[in-house]
Amino acid sequence: MNNPPWQPAASIETLQQRAALLRRVRQFFAERDVLEVETPALARYSVTDPAMEVLSTDNPMGHPNGERYYLQTSPEYAMKRLLVAGSGAIYQLGKAFRKGERGSRHNPEFSMLEWYRPGFDHLQLMAEVEALISQVFFSTQSLVTAEPFASSPFEKISYRDLFQQYLAIDPHRLDCAHLQAIARAKLDVQMQSDNRDDWLNLLLAELIEPHLGHTVPVFVYDYPASQAALAKVVCDQHGNWVAQRFELYAKGIELANGYFELTDAQEQSQRFQQNQQSRRQQQLADIESDQFLAAALAEGLPSCAGVALGFDRLVMLSLGKNTIDEVLAFPVDRA
């Protein structure tokens, strides 16, 4: 029988276990001399990524003709300003917000663990992500009630090899028409799009992701350059331009998204402009690019790698829960 709506969705025991995991995360970073920081959840600017819907509020300070402010989808932009200011290695455990995301793995308000490592590339950061998860969540000393993952190293596979393994195609070489034909042959698809990445994302989400990370978590790396977001782009050994980024999956769930961060301010400005153009083409609301971040990047972001990790989802896996609501005190339906 379900609890009355005034009561927490998670049990008190689960909330106690969640608190213990939070303490372990903070201890992990304290041992590595990574500084904990707090940045605003409500800010003047937000992401321009057309794939992400943001929550906003009008005139929060009550000024005449006040500007719109946004609940942040991630603390990334503010944390990068701290890096430029000389913070060194930093992490943050806090709330992030994304409009319309609600389901067994989604709540519009969620907890994100994000950290940045000056001097690291994405491969070094992958190793630290694995160390964190193995030590804090999936070790034999953890609170795990699900099957532990600590017995074997995490797997690593390139985006190209992943598609070849599951769909026998090279995702870097096929055009939009071919990808669309594959999707329509294998799935009941109503989507209409002339964007290659839309079809790649659909194939990945529907035909590949559910199979990932059931024995041990798996890192997927070297995404198409068109999906670089804020990552550096290089040419791989096959002659493909790829983004130096990774995602981590466990039991079919995406847990983390990391980058060898782009430090070229001019290139970043061009990517923001491309986002704006894409938003206009899709008839999405216009969002001004972050002028504070642009000014900071012009001063020089140190070479670094960064990663955002969904803390609620990781707690789900660690405690053997099936839905995000089971690890939240008050999800949006009860808030």
N, C-alpha and C positions, 0 to 999 in steps of 0.2 A: 504493500500500500504506500502511495506517495505521501511525503510529508506535506503538511499545510504550507501554503505559499509564503507565510511569514518566516518559516524556519529556513536555516541554511540548506543548500543543496548537498554540500559535502558533509560527511559525518564529522563530529568533533575529533575522533581518532585520526581521520584523514587530514584534518587541518593541523593537528599536532605533528603528523609525519611530514606534511608539507613544510612546516616551520623548521623541522630538523634538517630537511634538505636545503632550505635557504641558508641555514647556518653553515652547512658544509660547503656550499658554493662560496660563501664569503671567506671561509677559512682557506679554501683552495687558492683564491686570488691573494689573500693576505700573505700566504707562504711564498708567493711569487712576486711580492712587492708591486702588485698592480693596484692602483688607486681607485677606490670607489667614488663615483661622482653622481650628482643629481642635476638634470637639466629640465627645463620647463616642459610640461605636458601640453600647455596651451601657448601657441607662438604665432607670430605675425605671418610666417611663411609655412608652406608645406611642400610635399613632393609633387612633381609635375608628371610623374609616371602615369600614362593613360590607363594602365591596367589596375590602378589602385584608386578606390573611392575613399575620400576623406570626409571627416566630420568637422563642421565649422560652427562658429557662433558669431553673431553680429554684435559689434560694439560692446565688448565685455567690460570696458572701462567707463561706459556711460557718457562719453564725450559726444557733442554734436557732430554729426557726420563721421562718426567713428568707423574705423576700419574693421574688416572681418578678420577674425583670428581662427586658427585651426588646432584641433586636437591632433597631436603628432602620431603618425603611423609608425614612427621609430625615432629614437633619440640621435640618429646618425648625424644629422647636420650640425646640431649643437655640439656633439662630442668631437667632431672634426674641427670645429672652431677652437675647442680646448687643446687639441693636439697642436694646432698652429701656434697657440699661445704658449706652448712649452710644457704641457701637462705630463708628458711621458705616457707610459702604458696606463690605460684607464678601462674601467668597466662600469656598467650600470645595470641595476635590477629595478625595473619600474614598469609602469603601465603604458601601453600603447593602444591605439584606437584605429579601427577600420570599419567604414560604413557598410552595412548590409551583410556582414559576415556572421552567419549564425548557423550552427549545426552541431553535429556530434564532436567535431574537432575545432569549432570556431565560436567565439563570443566577440561582439564588437569591441569590448574592453578586455584586454588580456595582458599577461605579464611577459615581458621580454627581458632576456639577458643579452646584453650587447657589450662587446669589448674590442679594443684596438691595441695592436702590438707594433710600435715603431721598430723597424729593423727586421720584421718578419715578412716572409712572403706567404702566399696562400697555402703552400705545402707545409710550412712550419706551423701555421695556424691550425691546419687540419690535425696535426699531431697533438696540439694542445687541446683541441676540442675532444679528441679521443681520450686524452688523459683525464680531462674533467669528467666526462660521462662515465668512464670506467671506474674512476676512483670514488666519485660522489654518489652515483646513481646505481650502477650495475655491478659493483663489487660485492663480494660475499659478505662484507660487513654492512651492506646497505639495508634498506627497508623493503627490498624487493619481494613481492609476492608473485610477480610474473616470472617467466623463464629468464634467468640472467644471461647477459651477453659477454661476461668477462673472460670466458675460457679461450677466446680466439681474438687475434687482432681484427680491427675493422677492415672491411674490404674497400678497395678503391678501383673505380672503373671510369674511363672517359665517357663523355656524352656520346661520342661516335661509336665506341665499342658497345655501349649499352643498347643503342638502336640496332646495331648489327646483330647483337645477341638475341634480342626479343622480336625484332621485326625484319631482320635481314636486309636493312637498307642503310645507306650512308646519309645521315640527316643534313650534312653540309652540302651535299651535291644535288639533291632532288629539288625541283622547283615547286611552286605552290600547287600547281595543277596535279602533279604526281602525289604529293602529300594528301591533298584533298581526296583523290581517288582511293588511296589506301584507307583513309579514315572512313569513307562512305562504304567501302567494301566490308569493313570489319565492325562498324558501329552504326547504330541508328542515329544519324546526325541531321539536325535541322539548321546548324550554323551556316551562315553565309559570310565568307571573308576572302579577301585577296591578299591577306597577310600570311606569309610563311610561318611566322612564329605562332600565330593562332593555331595552325594545324599541328605544328610540332608540340605545342603545349597540350593540345587535346590528346594526341597519341600517347604522349608521356603520361598524362594523368589517368587515362582510361585503360591503357594496355600494358603499361610498364610499372608505374609506381606501386600498384597493389602487390606486386611480386617482390618488392625490394626490402631487404633487411630483416628477413624472418629468422635467419640463423644468427647472423651478427649484423650490426648496423653497416651501411654501405655509403661511402662518399662517391658522388658523381661530380666530375670536374671537366674543365675545358668545354664550356658551353659555347654555342654559336656566338660570333661577335655581335650579331644583332640583338643578343640578350645580355650584353655586357653591363647595362645599368651604370654603376659607378666603378667598374673594374677595368684594369688594364687589358689591352688586346695585343696578342702576339700571333705569329704564324707558326703552326705546329709542324711536326715532322712529315705530315701528309700534305702540306701546302694549304691547309685551311686556316683562316683567321678565326681565332678562338679567344673567348674571354677567360681571363685568369681568375675564375671563380669556382665555387663548389657548393653543392647542397648535400645534406646528410639525411638519410632515410633509415627508419627502424620500424619493422612490422608494417610496412606500407605507408608510414606517416612521415611527412617532411618535418624535420626537426630544426634544421639550421641552414643559413644561407651566408656564405662568406666570400670575401673578395681580397685580391691583391689590389689595393685601392689606387684608383686613378689620381695622379697628383698634378696633371697638366691642366691648369686653370682654363686655358683657351679651349681645349678639347671638351672639358666639362661644360663650358658655356654652349658649345655647339650641340652637345647632347641634350641640354635643357631646351634649346631652340627646336630640336627635332621632336622632343616630347610635346612642346606647345603646338607644333604643326599637326602632330598626330591627334592631339586632343581636339583641335578645330575640325579635322577631317571626320572624327567620330562624333562631333557635335556635343562634346563634353564641356563642362564648365571650365572657364579659363582660370588658371592658377598661376600667379606671378612666381617666377623662380626666386629662390632665396638669395636676396642681395647681401645678407650678412655672410652667408657661406661663400658667395662669389668673391667678396672682399678678402675673406680669410684665405681662400685658395690662392689669390693673387699674391699674398705674402709668402706662401710656400708651405704646403702640407708635407710633413716628413714622410719618407718612404715607410709604408706600414701596411699591415693586413688587418681586416676587421670582420667580425661575424656577428650575426643576430640569431639568437636561439630562442625558440618558443618554450618558455619555462613550464607553462601549464601542460603542454603535450608531453614534456619529459617527465613530469610528475605522474601523469597518466600511466606511462609505460613503466616507470619505476614501481608504482604501487599496484599495477595490474588492473587498472580501471579501463572501462570501455568508452567513456565519454568525458568531455572536458568539464561538464557540469559536476561530475563526481569529485573534482578536485578544487572547485570554486565555492567560496562561501555563498556568494549571491550572484549568480549569472544574471544577464540582462532581464530575463523574465521575472526575476524576484527582486531586482534592485529598486 
